[in-house]
Amino acid sequence: MLAWEWVYICVYVCWQVTGEPLKQRSDDNPAALKKRLDAYHRQTQPLVQYYAKQNLHMQVNAAKSSDTIFAAICDIFDAVKGKGKAAAVAAEN
């Protein structure tokens, strides 16, 4: 599923739940979303690389269930709090 498809699904589901009229911005379309996502990745990738080199970037797979994501985040916090950076890097893998 493409990111813009996910956005439209979320909007549709929210609309069905609330029944409120939808307002669409002129730039709410697949091309504009792709452009925004490309800019986001282009601007954040240098930060990810910088912090990863210092072992300060932890990665969590957000495509998993919310329980799995929460457990992974808790594991990272526990590792950082309890054993320092080395354990946090191990928890990342």
N, C-alpha and C positions, 0 to 999 in steps of 0.2 A: 504494500500500500504506500502510495506517495504521500508526502507530508501534506500537500494541499487537499488530498482526498480525506485525510484524517480530520483536518480543520472543518471541512464541509460536513462531515459526519457528525462531529461534535456540535456544530451550530444547529444542524437539523434536529438532533436529539434534544438539545436545550430548548429549541423552539417548540417541540412537541410537549415538553414537560410544562413550560410556562404559558404557552399559548400567546405570548406577546408578539406583536408585529416585528418582523426582522428589518433591520436597517443595514444596508450594505454600502460600505465605502466604495468610492470609485476605483480604489486600488486593491479591492478584495477579489483577486482572480489568481489563477495558477501562475501566470507569468510574474506578477508582482510578488507573490509569495516566494517563488523560486529566487527572485532577485534579492529579497530580504534575507532568505536563508543563506544564499551564497555570500552576501556581505557579512552576515553573522560569523560564518565559518572562517572567512578570510581575516576578519578582525580578531577573532578569539584564538585561532590556531597558534599564533606566536606566543600568547600567554600560556597556553597548554604546554607547548614545548619548553618554555622557560621554566615553569614550575616542575615539569616532569624531570628535567635535568637536575633539579635540586631535591628530588624525591619528595616534593610537596604536592604533587598532583595525584589524586586518587580517582579511579574510574569505577563507575557502577553501571551495569547494564540495565538501562531503564525500560527495556523491552520485556522484562520479566514481570511477574505478579507484584503487586504492591507489598505483600508480605516479604517476598524475597528481596526486593529493593530495600525495604526498611531494615531487614536483618543485615544486609551487606553494609549499609551505612553505619549501623550500630557496631558491627565488627571493626570497621575502619576507625571509628571514634574510640572504641575500646583499645585497639592496638596503639593508636597514637597516645592516648592517655596513659596506658599501662606500661608500654615498652619502648616508646620512642619511635623514631622514623623507620628504623630497620623493620620493625614488626608491621608498621603501616604499609611498607612496600610489599612485604610478604602477603599481607591481607588483600592487597590489590590484585595479586595474581591468582 
